[in-house]
Amino acid sequence: MTESTVILVLVVVTALGFDFTNGFHDTANAMATSIATKALRPKVAVALSGILNLIGAFLSVEVALTVSNAVVKIQNSDGTPKESLTADGGEALLLIILAGLIGGIIWNLFTWLLGLPSSSSHALFGGLIGATIAGLGWAGVNWNGDGSKLDGVVGKVLLPAVLSPVIAGAVAAVGTWLIYKFTIGVAQRFTDNGFRWGQIGSASLVSLAHGTNDAQKTMGIITLALIAAGDWTDTKNIPFWVKASCALAIALGTYLGGWRIIRTLGKGLVEIAPPQGLAAESSSAAVILASSHLGFALSTTHVATGSILGSGVGKPGAQVRWRVAGRMVAAWMITLPSAAVVGALMWWVSDVIGGLTGAIVIFVLLLAAAGAMYLRSRQTPIDHNNVNDEWDASSAEDTREPAKTGV
């Protein structure tokens, strides 16, 4: 087995690890509101979401192709892979991909530890962009496609990042306002029970949409690695085994449940009633599915958060915790550059050491960082038993004392 083959195996394993973290990091996007309104029991919610993420991952490949083609310049003008990046088993590009994945995973785990619903997508792209700049220079990043249209990182990643939460928030605000307008005079017990049933359907649709968007990002990364290693040349398709393994990884991560983030989204932004939950989930699903069809690798976290905020704005008299929202937006803004710095640093370490040894060293660094953050999380555990405890409104960060809030 050659060095490049071993590095390729490390890349695939790390990519599936990222997919797993993406699953539990983003479970909240689909299920936080349904859990908060008690439309679904916590364990039932994450199980349902995991199954639907698994199914959704097979429904489209547009986002996967965006990831494999729109970030790193791997193609010649005729669409064939560049020989300079795939020579010698593509070892240089494989190290870039590995370093980028590590940057994305570390940021994912760090924000999960803090209970911040930052973007897994932007963590992935940030890590990959940082490692690419470090390894190939600024010209190695496909910033704007061929220049004739909005494409590449700008058109497929950055622009959706800005527009998607605004659009989702506006749709959710209007939907919430209309729901409360049309149900004036109807007893709350009737509306709440009815909308809880509706939430089951809308949350399921968000989970399905999440699978069609986020699982495909890892598919694209693994395909990029296979192209670099010379094991795949078709830049218009994704190998079936890649689809299946990524679908399973994100489904398992989703089932694990990112309870810390579920708590923040479900309890920290707005005290959500069932009508708001239905409006928020429906708007999220619509935006995510439309973007997946168009190949936009947007952040489902941004969309879900925008929808929840919109549901608070649209409900007359609702209290929105803008301070908590501000912390989330701050995390959004630094996600891509922070992950890029980690990705660039990991590439530098692997490059200084060189070859397979460098790849193994940064992989071990990832395992050490992940283990440390997991152990830290056990000091203030959150799970399905305390995820719906009352939020401490006096603090934007909630309290860290398990006896008070379970965080």
N, C-alpha and C positions, 0 to 999 in steps of 0.2 A: 504493500500500500504506500503510495507516494505521499510526500508532505502535503501537497495541495489537496489530496483526497481527504486526509485527516482534518485539515482546516475546513474543508467543505462540510464534513460531518459536524464539526464544532459549530459552524454557522447554522446548519439546519436545526441542531439541538437548541441553540440560543434563540433562533427565530421562533421556534415552537414555545420556548419559555416566555418570550415576549408576548406571543399570542395568548398564552395562559394568563399572564398579568393583565393583558388588555381585557380579558373576559371578566376577571373579578374587579378590576378597576372601573369598568363601565356597566356593571350590572345595574347600578343605580339609575342609569339613564332611562332604562325601561321600567324598572320596578319600584323605584323610591316612592313615587306618589301612590301607587297601589298599596304598598306596605303601610305608608303613613295614614291613609284613609281606612285601612283595614279591609280593603276590597279583597285582598289575598293575604293569607298567612305567610310570614316571611319565608319559611322553608319551601312552601308550595310555589311561591313567586319565583325564587331562584331556580327551582327545578324546571318550571315551565319555561323560563327565559333561556335556560341552557339548551333545552330541546329545540326551541325555535331558532336560536342562534345556529345550531347545527344544521337545521334545514335551510336557513337563509343563506348560509355560506355557499350553497350549491346553485343559487338562483341566477348569478351573474358573474362576469369576470372583468367588467369594465374598470373597476377601481384597481384590481390587481394589475391590469395592464398599465394603468397610470403610474403605479408605484414602480413597476419594472422598467418603464420607459421614460418617465417624466422627471426623475430626480438626478440620476447620474447619466452623463453622456456616454452611453455604451454602444451607440449605433453609428455606422457610417451613413452617408446620405441616401444610400440604397436600402437601408434598413437592416443590413447585416451587422453582426457584432464587430466592434473594433478589435483588430488583432493585437494591438498594443495593450489592451486590457484583458485579453483572454489567452495571451501567450503564457507558456510555462504553467499551465493549469490555472491561470488567472489568479495566482497567489496574491498579487498586490491588491486587486479588487476584492478578493475574499477577505483580506485583512481589514479593508475599509468597511465592508459590510458588517463584519464581526464587531469592530469597534463602534460602529453606529448603533447596532442593536444593543450593545452593552450600555451606551449612553441613554437609549430610550428606556431600558428596563430599570436602570438605577433611578431615573427621574420618576418613573411610574411608581416605584416602591416608596420613594421619599414622599411624594404627594399623597399616596395612600396612607402612609403612616400619620401624616398630618390631617387626614380626612378631607383633603382638598380635591374636588372633582376637576382636575386639570385634564388636558387632552392627551390621551394615549397616542393619537395620530401625530400630533405635533411633537411629542417626545420622540417618536420613531423618526419622523422626517428631520427633526433637529439633530439627532445623533448621526443620522446618515449624511446630512449636509456638512456637519462639522468634520466628520471623518474624511469626507470627500475633499473638502477644502484643504485639510491638512495633508492629504495624500496626493491630490492631483492639482491643487490650486483652485482659485475661484472659477476658472474656465471649465473645470470638471463638472460643475453643477449646471444642470439644464434649467436655467432661470426662467426663460420665456419661450421655450420651444423653438420653432423655426422663425419666430419674429413676426409671422403673418397673422397670428391670432393669439388670444390669451391662452397660453398653454404652459407646460413646464411647471416649475415651483410656484411662480407668480399666479398663473391662471387656474391651476388645479388644486393648489394648497392654500396660498395666502389669501386670495380673494374670497374663496368660500369661508375661510376662518372669520373674516370681518362681516360678511353679509349674512351667513346662516343664522347666528343667534338673533340678529335683528329681525329677520324675516319670521323666524319661528316665534319670537316674542310677540310680534305684531299680530300674527295669526291667532296665537293663544289668547291674547288680550281681547281681541274682537270676539272670538268664540266664547270666552268666559262671560263677557258682557251680555252677549245675546242669550246665553243660557239663563242667566239670572233675570234678564228682562222678560223672557217668555215664561218663566216659572214663578212669577210673582203671584202670591196668593195660594200656591200649592204648599201643603204641609211639608216641612223639611224632612220628616221621616220618610215620606214617599219619594222625594227627589233624591235624597242621599242613597236609599236602597237601590233605586233604579240606576243611578249613575255609577254605583259600585259595580253592578253587573256590566255596565258599559265599559268601565275601566279594565275589566278582564280582557275584553276584546281589543281595546286600544293599546294596552300594555303589551299584549301578545304581538300586535302589529309592529310596535317599536322594536321588540326583541328580534322579530323576523328581519326588519330593516337593518338592525345593527349587524346581523350576520352577513347581510348582503354588502355591507360597507366595510366594517372593521376586520372581519376575518380575511378579507381579500388583500388587505395591506401586507399581511405576513406572507400570503401566497405570492405576491409580487416580489417580496424580498428574497424568498427562497428561489424563485425563478431567476431573479437577477444573479444569484450566486451560481445557479446551474449554468447560466449563459457564460459567466466568467470562467467556470471550470471546463467549459467545452462540452458539457453533458446535455445541453439544450440549445437549439439555435432558432427556434420559432418564437419571435418576439410578439406574436399575435395570439398566442394560446398559453394555457397553463397546464402542466401535467396533472393527471387525475390524482395520483398519490399525494401531490402537494395540496390539492383541494381537500382531500379527505382528512389528511393529518392536521391541517390548519383548522378545519371545521371542528374536529374532535377536541383540539387543544383549547379553542376559545369557548366551546361548550362546557368543558370541565372547569375552566376558570370561572365561568359565569355561575355554574352550580355552587362553587365554593362560596360565592357571595362576598362582595367587597363591603362589608357591613359598616365600616367607618365612613365611607363615602355615601352609602345609602342613607345613613343618619343625617349627614350634612344636607344633602339634597331634599330629603323628605321632611326634615324638621327644622333645618337651620335658616332657610330662605323665607318661606311663607308657611303659615299654618293652613295646610291644604285641606279643602273640603272635596268630597267626591265630584261635584260638577267641575271644579277647577282641575282636578286630576284628569278627568276625561278630556277636557279641552287641551291641556298641556300635552298629554300623550298623543292625541290625534294630530296636533300640529307638528310634533316631533316626527312622527311616522311619515307624514306627508313630505316634509322637507328632506328627510334622510332617503326615502325611496326615490324621490325625484333626482336627488344628487347622485345616487348610485347609478341610476339609469344613464346619467350624463357623464359618468366617470369622474366626478369631483370627489376627491379624497378628503371630505370635510370631517370635522370633529363632531361625533355624536354627543360628546359631553357639552360642547358649546350650544348645540341645538337644544338638548334637554334642559340645560340651565336657563337658556333664553325663554323656552316655553314655560317653565315654572315661574320665572319672574313675570312673564306676560300674564299668566293666570292670576297673579297677585295684583297686578295693575288693573286688570279687567274686572275684578270683583269689587263692588262698591264697599268701601270701609275696610278693606283688607289691609293688614300691616305687612309691609315688605321690609325685611331686615337688610337694608342697603349696605350696612357695614360688612356683613358676611359676604354679600355679593361683590363688594369692592375687593375683598381678599381673594375671591375667586378670579376676578378679572386680572388682578395683579399677577396671580399664578399663571393665568393664560399668557400674559404678555412676556413672562420670562421663561416659559416652558421651552420654546424652540431654541432660543440662544443658550439656555442653561444646558439642555441636552446636547447641543452642538459643541459646547466647551468640553463636556465629558467625553463625547465621541472623539473629538480631536485629541484629547489627552490620551485616551486609550490607544488611538492609532499611533501616537508618538511613542508610547511605551512599547508597543508591539514592533514598531519600526527600529527602535534603538536596539532591542534584544534580537530581533530578526527571526523570520521564518516561523516554523512550527513552535519553537520554544516561546517566541513572543506571543503567539496566539494562545498557547496554554496559560501563560502568565496572566494575560488580561481576562481569560475565562475564570481563572482561580480568583482574581480580584473581584469579579462579579459575584461569585459564590460567597465570598467573605462579606461583601457589602450587603447582599440579600439576607444572609444569615443574621448579621448584626441588626438590621432593621426589623426582621421578624421577631427576634428576641426582645427588642425594645417595644414592639407592639403588644407583647404579652403582659407588659406591666400595667397597661390600661386596656384590657380586652373589651371588644364590642362584638356581639354576635346576635343571633336571631332572638335571644331572650331580652336584650336591653336596647335594641336598635330604635324602638319607639318610645323610649323614656322621654319625659318632657325636656325641651331645650332650655338652657339657662339664658334667658333673654338679656341678662345684664352684661353678658360677655359675647363679643363677636366670635370668640373661639370656643364657646361653650366652656364648661368646666372639664378638667381632666380627672376629677375624682370619681371613680366608679360608683361610690356609695351615693353620689348625688345624681348623676346622669347616666352612668354606665359607659361613658366614653373612655 
